Amino acid sequence: MGGLPDEETYQELHEWTYEPGLLDYACEGAGADDLPEALLARSSVSRGSPKAQKLVDWLRGCRLEGVLCEREPIWVPLVEAWAAPGGSFEFTYESSSERSGSAEVKVFALGGVGGASSRKVSTSVRWPAEPEGRGLDIRAFVTISRYVLRTGEHLDRVDVDCSGEQGEYRNRQLAKASHPFAGLTPGRADILAAKYAVTHIERCREMTRPTERTYASAKQRSWSFGPDLDIPLLQSAMKLQVDLGHAESFTTTFTLPGGRDYAFCSRIGESPVAPVCVVLSQDDGRGTTR
């Protein structure tokens, strides 16, 4: 008989875990060489670099001035998928895949000063053919604290601290107006001007029947978002990043109507679970734009 899972196994499968941020290590007197590799990557510094030690020294000796918000709930976008105009898509995530096991989502503030939270995505998901846009979000919690540095400067620390919480998911229909190319038939230059990059193009203009293309995620995905929190005292716009490891089991199959060409694209520097599919301008057949 299987029995109940032990506490460690339960936490690994169902609960968020917290990873200390750069400020935690600096306040404990740690040097740059003591920082974990994952934290160095989040802080955009390399081990042994003068910048890393300078950053730690800058943070050391700071004091807490106040808390702007404490464990405010936010929704973190895991998947946002859009159908091609007149077409549809089908999305699948299978957590029991032997090839990838459970994907792990990690959420943190850009810059790496605050802490991060990570969790296994242990629930399988399947959306049947959808004619419009649909999103899947996971609940997380944000704490923002204000510190005073030795120099007298103020620093807002953003912690994604979901420790002890279980997974809570939200399915939602995406408003047509929120599509990054709503109402447009862009060319590649237009896509680039919107700070998107074309990952590939499907030429279906000479087809009369629909074409199906499956987009499978690679092992690692990463994207950013601005949480829906109104913090008037916050010194700068808050931007959080999502890293998704072991993401091989995320697949999106697009049905593309014939008679048009399609571009699949993502925001420059980001790799979401599903790309944005748009009808490509007819004037872009040879690399020209309108």
Sequence and secondary structure as in RCSB ss.txt:
>XXXX:A:sequence
MGGLPDEETYQELHEWTYEPGLLDYACEGAGADDLPEALLARSSVSRGSPKAQKLVDWLRGCRLEGVLCEREPIW
VPLVEAWAAPGGSFEFTYESSSERSGSAEVKVFALGGVGGASSRKVSTSVRWPAEPEGRGLDIRAFVTISRYVLR
TGEHLDRVDVDCSGEQGEYRNRQLAKASHPFAGLTPGRADILAAKYAVTHIERCREMTRPTERTYASAKQRSWSF
GPDLDIPLLQSAMKLQVDLGHAESFTTTFTLPGGRDYAFCSRIGESPVAPVCVVLSQDDGRGTTR
>XXXX:A:secstr
      HHHHHHHHB EEE  HHHHHHTT  GGGS HHHHHHTT  TT HHHHHHHHHHTT EEEEEEEEEEEEE
EEEEEEE  TT EEEEEE TT TTT SEEEEEEETTSSS EEEEEE S EEEEEESSEEEEEEEEEEEEEEEE T
TS EEEEEEE  TT B  EEEEE  GGGSTTTT    HHHHHHTTEEEEEEEE TT SS EEEEEE  SEEEEEE
  S   TT SS   EEEEEES TTEEEEEEE TTSEEEEEEETT B SS EEEE  GGGTTS   
